Amino acid sequence: MLLLLAGPFLGLAYAIFLPFIGIAMFVMLLCRKLFAVGFEGFQKVAIFTWAPCEAYFVRKTKGMKKEKKEK
């Protein structure tokens, strides 16, 4: 019952903040394009493996073994 009462308010909050989310994503994309050179050094230190828009149909261990051999 509580969820039915909270539903309209959650929908309203989503509708209000959706433009701000779009603006934040645009600013983030713009910063990545403008400052891509500055992030190269950071990318060598930090490893981000989670990519929600990419699908891999092979195991990642094969690529990781090659990286270990290079080091």
LUMLO-431289 format. One record per residue (C-alpha): x, y, z. Coordinates in steps of 0.1 Angstrom, whole numbers, plus 5000, padded with zeros to 4 digits. Last residue first. Layout:
# residues N
r px=X py=Y pz=Z
...
//
This chain:
# residues 71
r px=5547 py=4935 pz=4822
r px=5541 py=4922 pz=4787
r px=5535 py=4887 pz=4800
r px=5508 py=4899 pz=4824
r px=5490 py=4918 pz=4796
r px=5490 py=4886 pz=4775
r px=5475 py=4867 pz=4803
r px=5448 py=4893 pz=4808
r px=5437 py=4891 pz=4772
r px=5431 py=4853 pz=4775
r px=5414 py=4858 pz=4809
r px=5388 py=4880 pz=4794
r px=5368 py=4850 pz=4782
r px=5351 py=4853 pz=4749
r px=5317 py=4866 pz=4740
r px=5322 py=4901 pz=4753
r px=5294 py=4925 pz=4753
r px=5298 py=4963 pz=4756
r px=5273 py=4989 pz=4768
r px=5278 py=4982 pz=4805
r px=5316 py=4985 pz=4805
r px=5331 py=4974 pz=4838
r px=5368 py=4969 pz=4836
r px=5381 py=5002 pz=4848
r px=5418 py=5001 pz=4856
r px=5433 py=5031 pz=4873
r px=5470 py=5039 pz=4868
r px=5472 py=5039 pz=4830
r px=5438 py=5056 pz=4828
r px=5450 py=5084 pz=4849
r px=5479 py=5091 pz=4825
r px=5455 py=5092 pz=4796
r px=5430 py=5114 pz=4814
r px=5449 py=5147 pz=4806
r px=5448 py=5140 pz=4769
r px=5411 py=5134 pz=4769
r px=5404 py=5168 pz=4784
r px=5381 py=5183 pz=4758
r px=5364 py=5150 pz=4748
r px=5359 py=5137 pz=4784
r px=5348 py=5171 pz=4796
r px=5321 py=5173 pz=4768
r px=5309 py=5138 pz=4777
r px=5306 py=5147 pz=4814
r px=5288 py=5180 pz=4805
r px=5264 py=5161 pz=4783
r px=5257 py=5135 pz=4810
r px=5252 py=5162 pz=4836
r px=5227 py=5180 pz=4813
r px=5208 py=5148 pz=4808
r px=5206 py=5141 pz=4845
r px=5194 py=5176 pz=4851
r px=5166 py=5172 pz=4825
r px=5155 py=5139 pz=4843
r px=5154 py=5155 pz=4878
r px=5118 py=5168 pz=4876
r px=5103 py=5138 pz=4858
r px=5120 py=5114 pz=4882
r px=5109 py=5133 pz=4912
r px=5073 py=5133 pz=4899
r px=5074 py=5096 pz=4892
r px=5087 py=5090 pz=4928
r px=5059 py=5111 pz=4941
r px=5033 py=5093 pz=4921
r px=5046 py=5059 pz=4933
r px=5048 py=5067 pz=4970
r px=5011 py=5060 pz=4977
r px=5012 py=5027 pz=4957
r px=5044 py=5017 pz=4975
r px=5029 py=5023 pz=5009
r px=5000 py=5000 pz=5000
//
